[in-house]
Amino acid sequence: MKLDALNKWLTLLANFGVIGGLVLIAMQMNFTAETIRLQHDIDLNKGIAAGELAIMGDSAASAFSTAVFRPAELTDTELAQFWAYLHNVMLSAQNNWLAYQGGLASERSWAFARRQAAGFIGFRAGRIWWEYDRFEYEPDFAKQIDAELAAVDPVDLKAVMTLMLNEIRDVDAK
């Protein structure tokens, strides 16, 4: 009689174990599906960015420099390169944000990506670009970039780059 009651309890516990295992499998399947969706979003952004690399060509640095130091002198071609370059930077940051939202990147990694993205558009021409292009990004991502930009003076990048450039130019003079 006691053995029969013990068997019933063990069967009940085994059934709970099976149900618990099925719940864990369902949770893992959901996580895997979310990870696949996240990877798809990131791959889409990488594909767009790869196409923009062709637009940037070999002189994107020149276009970026003109946008920082002499924005009124940007040519049509440089504007296209400048746009593609910034869009590329922001897609990369958004990829990090997507990974963070999906639990695949750390808060530290997202904070770094957010600061970098805001730094790349934190000057006057970059902010103008952002006002026209921000609608292309996830709304929550854009809000976080906006908050980061609000904490940065728009002349900082130009001022820092000017100081650095002048100091580097003076290396041979010393």
C-alpha positions in Angstrom: 0.0 0.0 0.0 2.8 2.5 0.9 4.7 1.5 -2.2 1.5 2.2 -4.3 1.1 5.7 -2.8 4.8 6.4 -3.3 4.5 5.4 -7.0 1.6 7.8 -7.4 3.6 10.7 -5.8 6.6 9.9 -8.0 4.4 9.8 -11.1 2.9 13.1 -10.2 6.4 14.6 -9.6 7.6 13.2 -12.9 4.6 14.7 -14.7 5.5 18.1 -13.2 9.0 17.6 -14.4 7.8 16.9 -17.9 5.6 20.0 -17.9 8.5 22.1 -16.6 10.8 20.7 -19.3 8.2 21.6 -22.0 7.9 25.1 -20.6 11.7 25.5 -20.7 11.8 24.2 -24.3 9.0 26.7 -25.3 10.9 29.5 -23.7 14.1 28.5 -25.5 12.2 28.3 -28.8 10.8 31.8 -28.3 14.3 33.1 -27.4 15.7 31.5 -30.5 13.0 33.0 -32.7 13.6 36.4 -31.3 17.3 36.1 -31.8 16.7 35.1 -35.5 14.4 38.1 -36.0 17.0 40.4 -34.4 19.8 38.9 -36.6 17.5 39.6 -39.6 17.1 43.2 -38.6 20.8 43.6 -38.1 21.6 41.9 -41.5 19.2 44.2 -43.2 21.0 47.2 -41.8 24.3 45.8 -42.7 23.1 45.3 -46.3 22.0 48.9 -46.5 25.3 50.1 -45.0 27.2 48.0 -47.5 25.4 49.7 -50.4 26.2 53.1 -48.9 29.9 52.2 -48.8 29.9 52.4 -52.5 28.3 55.9 -52.4 31.0 57.0 -50.0 33.8 56.1 -52.3 37.3 56.9 -51.4 36.7 60.5 -50.4 34.2 60.3 -47.6 36.7 61.6 -45.2 37.1 64.7 -47.3 33.3 65.2 -47.3 33.1 64.7 -43.6 35.9 67.2 -43.0 34.2 69.8 -45.2 30.9 69.3 -43.4 32.7 69.9 -40.0 35.0 72.8 -40.9 33.4 74.4 -44.0 29.8 73.2 -44.4 28.8 75.9 -46.8 31.3 74.6 -49.2 29.8 71.0 -49.5 29.3 70.0 -53.1 26.4 67.8 -54.2 28.6 64.8 -54.3 30.2 65.5 -50.9 26.7 65.9 -49.4 25.7 62.5 -50.7 29.0 61.0 -49.3 28.4 62.8 -46.0 24.8 61.5 -45.8 25.9 58.0 -46.6 28.7 58.1 -44.0 26.4 59.3 -41.2 23.7 56.9 -42.1 26.3 54.1 -42.0 27.4 55.2 -38.5 23.8 55.4 -37.3 22.9 52.0 -38.7 25.8 50.5 -36.8 24.7 52.2 -33.6 21.1 51.1 -34.2 22.4 47.5 -34.7 23.9 47.8 -31.2 20.7 49.2 -29.8 18.7 46.3 -31.4 21.1 43.8 -29.9 20.8 45.5 -26.5 17.0 45.5 -26.7 17.2 41.8 -27.5 19.5 41.1 -24.6 22.5 40.3 -26.7 24.6 43.4 -26.0 25.4 44.9 -22.6 24.3 48.3 -21.3 28.0 49.4 -21.4 28.2 48.5 -25.1 25.0 50.4 -25.9 26.1 53.4 -23.9 29.4 53.5 -25.9 27.5 53.1 -29.2 25.1 55.9 -28.2 27.9 58.3 -27.3 29.8 57.5 -30.5 26.7 58.0 -32.7 25.9 61.3 -31.0 29.5 62.4 -31.3 29.5 61.8 -35.1 26.4 63.9 -35.6 27.0 66.4 -32.7 28.2 69.3 -34.9 25.9 71.7 -36.7 25.8 70.0 -40.2 25.4 66.6 -38.5 22.5 67.8 -36.5 20.8 69.2 -39.6 21.3 65.8 -41.3 19.8 64.1 -38.2 16.7 66.3 -38.3 16.0 65.2 -41.9 17.0 61.6 -41.5 16.0 60.6 -37.9 12.6 59.2 -39.2 14.4 56.3 -40.8 15.4 54.8 -37.4 13.5 53.1 -34.7 11.6 55.7 -32.7 13.0 54.6 -29.3 16.5 54.6 -30.8 16.1 58.1 -32.1 14.8 59.4 -28.8 17.9 58.1 -27.0 20.2 59.7 -29.6 18.2 62.9 -29.2 18.8 62.8 -25.4 22.5 62.2 -25.9 22.7 65.1 -28.4 20.9 67.4 -25.9 23.8 66.9 -23.5 26.5 67.9 -26.1 27.3 71.4 -27.3 27.1 71.4 -31.1 30.5 73.2 -31.5 32.4 70.7 -29.4 33.4 68.4 -32.3 34.6 71.2 -34.5 36.4 72.9 -31.6 38.1 69.7 -30.5 39.1 68.7 -34.0 40.4 72.3 -34.7 42.5 72.2 -31.5 43.8 68.7 -32.3 44.6 69.7 -35.9 46.5 72.8 -34.8 48.5 70.9 -32.2 49.4 68.2 -34.8 50.4 70.9 -37.3 52.7 72.4 -34.7 54.6 69.1 -34.1 57.3 70.0 -36.6 57.6 73.5 -35.3 58.6 72.3 -31.8 
